[in-house]
Amino acid sequence: MKYSLVLLTLLSVVSFAAQPAKTVVTAIPTQTAKTVVAPCPAHKMQQPLQSEVLSEKRPLLISVVGQGVAPMNTTSPAQAYALAKRAAIADAYRLIAEKVKGVRVDGKDLIKNMMVKRSSVRTSVDAMVRNANIVETTFKEGLCEVEMEITLSHSQFVQ
């Protein structure tokens, strides 16, 4: 009975993993915005769509919302706001770096007697982000949200 449950669980995980995921990429031409839905590259290695590729004529706009929480042990509301905003800006920079450079994912599972004893996942990103602009900052109930945008153009990468 125990092995049949494990087999059933493995089969359901395999069938779930076989379903393709979708990724949304936004390309900004000089006049209008266009949203394109592309297959997730983890399932099939396909050529990128024309709107995903950074071309000489169309810049690519990347927009993210970073979040930061005010710590409890602050001496004043102004200090809480400043620390929450700083955390939100750092989170927004990290999100932009993840979108531009990608994320490295390392995982480990310790399995004993056909059961997972320990599972850990580590993610990291290594990038330099320049010329990102803060569009909007909101602060409500101890949560600061910073909307940040960066426009990538072909001329930035040509050497």
C-alpha positions as CSV (number, residue, x, y, z in Angstrom):
1,M,0.0,0.0,0.0
2,K,2.8,2.4,0.9
3,Y,4.7,1.8,-2.3
4,S,1.5,2.3,-4.4
5,L,1.0,5.7,-2.9
6,V,4.6,6.6,-3.6
7,L,4.2,5.4,-7.2
8,L,1.0,7.4,-7.6
9,T,2.6,10.5,-6.2
10,L,5.6,10.1,-8.6
11,L,3.3,9.6,-11.6
12,S,1.2,12.7,-10.7
13,V,4.4,14.8,-10.4
14,V,5.7,13.6,-13.7
15,S,2.4,14.3,-15.5
16,F,2.4,17.8,-13.9
17,A,5.9,18.5,-14.9
18,A,5.2,17.5,-18.5
19,Q,2.6,20.3,-18.9
20,P,4.2,23.3,-20.6
21,A,4.4,26.6,-18.8
22,K,4.0,30.0,-20.3
23,T,6.2,33.0,-20.0
24,V,5.1,36.6,-20.8
25,V,7.6,38.9,-22.5
26,T,6.8,42.6,-23.2
27,A,8.5,44.3,-26.1
28,I,8.0,48.1,-26.5
29,P,8.2,49.4,-30.0
30,T,8.6,53.1,-30.6
31,Q,4.8,53.7,-30.5
32,T,2.8,50.9,-28.9
33,A,3.3,48.1,-26.4
34,K,2.9,44.5,-27.4
35,T,2.6,41.4,-25.2
36,V,3.8,38.0,-26.6
37,V,3.2,34.7,-24.9
38,A,6.1,32.3,-25.5
39,P,6.7,28.7,-24.4
40,C,8.9,28.2,-21.3
41,P,12.4,27.3,-22.5
42,A,12.8,24.7,-19.7
43,H,10.5,22.3,-21.6
44,K,11.7,22.7,-25.1
45,M,14.7,24.6,-26.4
46,Q,13.1,26.7,-29.2
47,Q,14.3,29.7,-31.0
48,P,13.3,32.9,-29.3
49,L,10.4,34.9,-30.8
50,Q,11.3,37.9,-32.9
51,S,9.7,40.3,-30.3
52,E,11.9,38.8,-27.5
53,V,15.1,39.5,-29.3
54,L,16.7,42.9,-28.7
55,S,16.8,44.5,-32.1
56,E,18.3,47.8,-33.3
57,K,14.9,49.3,-33.9
58,R,12.9,48.3,-30.8
59,P,14.1,48.8,-27.2
60,L,13.0,46.3,-24.6
61,L,11.2,47.7,-21.5
62,I,11.5,45.7,-18.3
63,S,9.3,46.8,-15.4
64,V,9.3,45.3,-11.8
65,V,7.8,46.0,-8.4
66,G,10.1,45.6,-5.4
67,Q,8.8,45.2,-1.9
68,G,10.3,46.1,1.4
69,V,9.0,45.8,5.0
70,A,9.7,48.2,7.7
71,P,11.5,46.6,10.7
72,M,9.8,46.6,14.1
73,N,12.7,48.0,16.1
74,T,13.0,51.5,14.6
75,T,13.3,54.7,16.6
76,S,11.0,56.8,14.4
77,P,8.4,56.4,11.6
78,A,10.8,58.2,9.2
79,Q,13.5,55.6,9.9
80,A,11.0,52.8,9.3
81,Y,10.0,54.4,6.0
82,A,13.6,54.9,4.9
83,L,14.6,51.3,5.7
84,A,11.5,49.8,4.0
85,K,12.2,52.0,0.9
86,R,15.8,50.9,0.8
87,A,14.8,47.2,1.0
88,A,12.2,47.7,-1.8
89,I,14.8,49.3,-4.1
90,A,17.2,46.5,-3.5
91,D,14.4,43.9,-4.2
92,A,13.6,45.8,-7.4
93,Y,17.2,45.7,-8.6
94,R,17.3,42.0,-7.8
95,L,14.2,41.4,-9.9
96,I,15.6,43.3,-12.8
97,A,18.8,41.3,-12.6
98,E,16.9,38.1,-12.5
99,K,14.9,39.0,-15.7
100,V,18.0,40.2,-17.6
101,K,20.7,37.7,-16.6
102,G,18.6,34.7,-15.3
103,V,18.7,32.9,-12.0
104,R,21.0,30.1,-10.9
105,V,19.1,27.4,-9.0
106,D,20.9,24.8,-7.0
107,G,18.9,22.1,-5.2
108,K,19.7,19.1,-2.9
109,D,17.4,16.4,-1.7
110,L,18.3,13.8,1.0
111,I,16.1,10.7,0.6
112,K,16.1,7.9,3.1
113,N,13.8,4.9,3.0
114,M,12.0,6.3,-0.1
115,M,11.1,9.4,1.8
116,V,12.5,13.0,1.5
117,K,14.3,13.8,4.7
118,R,15.7,17.1,3.7
119,S,15.3,19.3,0.7
120,S,17.0,22.6,0.0
121,V,16.9,25.1,-2.9
122,R,19.3,28.0,-3.3
123,T,18.9,30.7,-5.9
124,S,21.5,33.4,-6.9
125,V,21.9,36.0,-9.5
126,D,25.1,37.9,-10.4
127,A,24.6,41.1,-12.5
128,M,25.3,44.8,-12.8
129,V,22.2,47.0,-13.2
130,R,22.6,50.5,-14.4
131,N,20.2,53.2,-15.6
132,A,17.1,51.8,-13.9
133,N,14.5,54.4,-13.0
134,I,12.1,54.5,-10.1
135,V,8.6,55.1,-11.5
136,E,6.5,55.1,-8.4
137,T,6.9,54.5,-4.6
138,T,4.0,53.6,-2.3
139,F,4.0,53.0,1.4
140,K,1.0,51.4,3.2
141,E,0.9,49.7,6.6
142,G,4.6,49.1,6.9
143,L,5.0,47.8,3.3
144,C,6.9,49.9,0.8
145,E,6.5,49.1,-2.9
146,V,8.8,50.5,-5.6
147,E,8.0,50.2,-9.3
148,M,11.2,50.3,-11.3
149,E,11.8,50.3,-15.0
150,I,14.8,49.8,-17.3
151,T,14.9,50.2,-21.0
152,L,17.4,48.0,-22.9
153,S,18.6,49.1,-26.3
154,H,20.8,47.4,-28.8
155,S,23.4,50.2,-28.6
156,Q,24.1,49.4,-25.0
157,F,25.5,46.0,-25.9
158,V,27.3,46.7,-29.1
159,Q,31.1,47.0,-28.6
